[in-house]
């Protein structure tokens, strides 16, 4: 299998609607494995969709709560419940984070890597993950839904109250973070 280059914002593949997979065969399984291998190679990734590696087919791979990887063909959200504000980022939009609204719970129907129908119930962060990856299949990026971007220097980790002690602020000093 192969590591693929993750496409980033500006690449037209990220804005295209992906075609459904007609048959789950060895070629599709190879693509799913490439997506998984590419996802595993990035410590920040929770999921990856085919267009993020330039493949315009309805394929995603997600890291599950037990640490395994789930490969899905033609996934679709068939039900959702609730709505809450979440924070998201994306391997295809490096360095950007934002707040947006996502369902609290989703039901996803898809085929697994062997062509068997599966139904997945996901809540909270995993619901967000499925929504995010399935959006990619329709050419939608999280930045299209953001209600507020989070700046790189904005502290959105409420557990760290000692930030002021960790910063060396010299008003005369300039660098990339100040440009």
Backbone torsions as a table, in degrees:
resi	resn	phi	psi	omega
1	UNK	NA	175.8	-170.8
2	UNK	-139.6	147.2	169.7
3	UNK	-82.0	135.6	179.2
4	UNK	-112.8	157.4	176.7
5	UNK	-75.2	131.6	176.3
6	UNK	-80.3	122.8	179.7
7	UNK	-73.4	143.1	-178.8
8	UNK	-118.3	167.3	-175.8
9	UNK	-47.6	136.2	-175.3
10	UNK	106.2	-22.7	177.2
11	UNK	-77.4	126.2	-174.8
12	UNK	-64.0	-23.0	179.1
13	UNK	-61.0	-29.7	-178.5
14	UNK	-71.5	-16.5	-177.1
15	UNK	-106.6	5.9	-179.1
16	UNK	-95.8	148.0	174.2
17	UNK	-81.8	129.4	-176.6
18	UNK	-81.0	149.9	178.6
19	UNK	-86.4	145.2	176.3
20	UNK	-64.9	152.2	175.4
21	UNK	-86.4	127.0	-177.7
22	UNK	-80.9	-35.3	-177.3
23	UNK	-144.8	133.8	176.9
24	UNK	-86.8	106.4	-177.8
25	UNK	-127.9	-172.0	-178.0
26	UNK	-61.2	-34.9	178.7
27	UNK	-63.4	-44.2	179.4
28	UNK	-65.2	-43.2	178.1
29	UNK	-61.8	-36.1	177.6
30	UNK	-65.7	-42.3	178.2
31	UNK	-63.4	-43.3	177.3
32	UNK	-60.3	-39.5	178.6
33	UNK	-67.2	-38.7	175.9
34	UNK	-61.7	-41.4	178.2
35	UNK	-63.2	-45.2	178.9
36	UNK	-62.2	-46.6	-179.8
37	UNK	-59.3	-41.5	179.5
38	UNK	-66.6	-42.1	177.7
39	UNK	-62.6	-45.5	-179.9
40	UNK	-61.1	-28.0	-176.6
41	UNK	-75.4	-11.0	180.0
42	UNK	-115.9	114.4	-175.1
43	UNK	-64.9	-16.1	-178.0
44	UNK	-94.4	-4.9	-174.6
45	UNK	-86.5	136.5	174.3
46	UNK	-108.1	-20.1	179.8
47	UNK	-161.9	162.8	179.8
48	UNK	-151.8	136.8	179.0
49	UNK	-109.2	152.3	-176.6
50	UNK	-51.6	-43.3	-179.0
51	UNK	-63.5	-19.4	178.0
52	UNK	-70.2	-14.7	173.4
53	UNK	-117.0	17.9	173.6
54	UNK	85.3	12.4	179.9
55	UNK	-104.2	119.0	-175.4
56	UNK	-93.7	58.9	176.3
57	UNK	-128.8	155.3	-175.7
58	UNK	-82.4	79.6	-178.8
59	UNK	-134.6	136.3	174.0
60	UNK	-139.1	157.6	171.8
61	UNK	-132.2	131.6	179.3
62	UNK	-126.9	146.8	174.8
63	UNK	-84.5	122.0	-174.5
64	UNK	-88.2	168.3	-179.2
65	UNK	-56.8	-29.2	-179.4
66	UNK	-87.2	4.6	177.0
67	UNK	89.8	-2.9	176.8
68	UNK	-85.2	173.5	-179.4
69	UNK	-114.9	130.8	-178.8
70	UNK	-107.8	124.0	-179.2
71	UNK	-101.8	124.6	-176.3
72	UNK	-125.3	140.2	179.5
73	UNK	-114.1	132.5	179.1
74	UNK	52.1	46.9	-179.6
75	UNK	-69.9	145.3	174.5
76	UNK	-146.3	144.8	176.2
77	UNK	-84.9	119.0	-177.1
78	UNK	-103.2	-13.8	176.7
79	UNK	-157.7	150.1	174.9
80	UNK	-147.4	154.8	-179.9
81	UNK	-136.7	143.3	173.8
82	UNK	66.5	179.8	177.5
83	UNK	-159.1	139.8	176.2
84	UNK	-151.4	162.2	179.6
85	UNK	-82.9	134.2	178.8
86	UNK	-129.5	166.0	173.2
87	UNK	-112.4	131.6	180.0
88	UNK	-132.1	156.5	169.0
89	UNK	-137.2	-178.0	-177.1
90	UNK	-157.2	138.8	177.7
91	UNK	-61.9	-25.4	179.5
92	UNK	-88.1	-5.1	176.8
93	UNK	-130.1	68.2	-172.9
94	UNK	-61.1	139.1	174.9
95	UNK	79.5	2.9	179.4
96	UNK	-114.0	137.6	176.7
97	UNK	-134.9	150.9	179.0
98	UNK	-157.8	161.3	176.8
99	UNK	-96.0	138.9	176.7
100	UNK	-155.8	170.7	-179.1
101	UNK	-98.1	135.1	177.0
102	UNK	-139.0	157.5	175.0
103	UNK	-63.6	151.1	176.4
104	UNK	-75.9	-35.7	-176.6
105	UNK	-138.6	140.8	176.1
106	UNK	-135.5	154.2	170.1
107	UNK	-115.7	125.4	-178.1
108	UNK	-115.4	132.5	172.2
109	UNK	-113.0	140.7	-177.6
110	UNK	-162.9	-178.5	168.7
111	UNK	-107.6	145.3	174.3
112	UNK	-84.2	-175.8	-175.7
113	UNK	-68.1	-7.7	177.0
114	UNK	-106.9	5.9	178.2
115	UNK	86.0	8.2	179.6
116	UNK	-87.0	136.6	177.8
117	UNK	-66.9	136.7	177.0
118	UNK	-133.0	150.8	174.2
119	UNK	-126.0	130.7	-176.5
120	UNK	-123.2	131.6	172.5
121	UNK	-103.1	128.9	-179.5
122	UNK	-136.1	145.2	179.4
123	UNK	-128.6	156.1	173.3
124	UNK	52.3	-119.7	-175.8
125	UNK	-60.7	-33.6	-179.7
126	UNK	-77.2	-31.1	172.3
127	UNK	-63.8	-44.4	177.4
128	UNK	-58.1	-43.8	-178.6
129	UNK	-61.1	-47.9	179.3
130	UNK	-63.1	-43.3	178.2
131	UNK	-59.0	-45.8	-178.1
132	UNK	-60.8	-49.2	-177.1
133	UNK	-69.2	-39.5	179.2
134	UNK	-68.7	-34.3	172.9
135	UNK	-55.7	-41.7	179.1
136	UNK	-54.8	-36.0	-177.5
137	UNK	-67.6	-17.3	178.2
138	UNK	-107.8	13.5	177.9
139	UNK	76.1	20.4	-178.7
140	UNK	-105.5	129.7	175.9
141	UNK	-104.9	153.9	-178.4
142	UNK	-57.6	-30.6	-179.0
143	UNK	-64.6	-19.7	176.8
144	UNK	-71.7	-20.1	-175.7
145	UNK	-112.3	-1.4	-175.9
146	UNK	-63.7	135.2	174.5
147	UNK	-96.8	-23.0	178.9
148	UNK	-158.5	125.2	175.3
149	UNK	-80.2	148.0	177.2
150	UNK	-104.4	123.0	-179.3
151	UNK	-70.7	151.3	-179.4
152	UNK	-55.7	-36.8	-177.0
153	UNK	-91.0	-0.7	178.6
154	UNK	-75.5	134.4	-179.3
155	UNK	-89.8	109.2	176.9
156	UNK	-113.6	16.4	173.1
157	UNK	-103.5	101.3	-174.8
158	UNK	-69.8	-14.6	-176.9
159	UNK	-78.4	-16.7	-175.6
160	UNK	-102.5	94.2	-176.9
161	UNK	-91.9	-3.2	-177.0
162	UNK	-99.3	21.3	-177.2
163	UNK	-56.7	-38.1	-175.8
164	UNK	-61.8	-31.8	-179.9
165	UNK	-75.1	-18.7	-175.2
166	UNK	-92.8	-5.4	-173.7
167	UNK	-104.6	130.4	174.3
168	UNK	-102.5	98.2	-175.9
169	UNK	-99.1	115.8	174.8
170	UNK	-122.4	108.6	-175.1
171	UNK	-61.2	-21.4	-179.9
172	UNK	-85.4	-12.2	-176.3
173	UNK	-87.3	132.5	176.4
174	UNK	-122.2	150.5	179.9
175	UNK	-164.1	-176.4	-176.9
176	UNK	-58.7	-31.1	-178.4
177	UNK	-72.8	-15.6	-178.9
178	UNK	-102.9	3.5	-176.3
179	UNK	-94.0	NA	NA
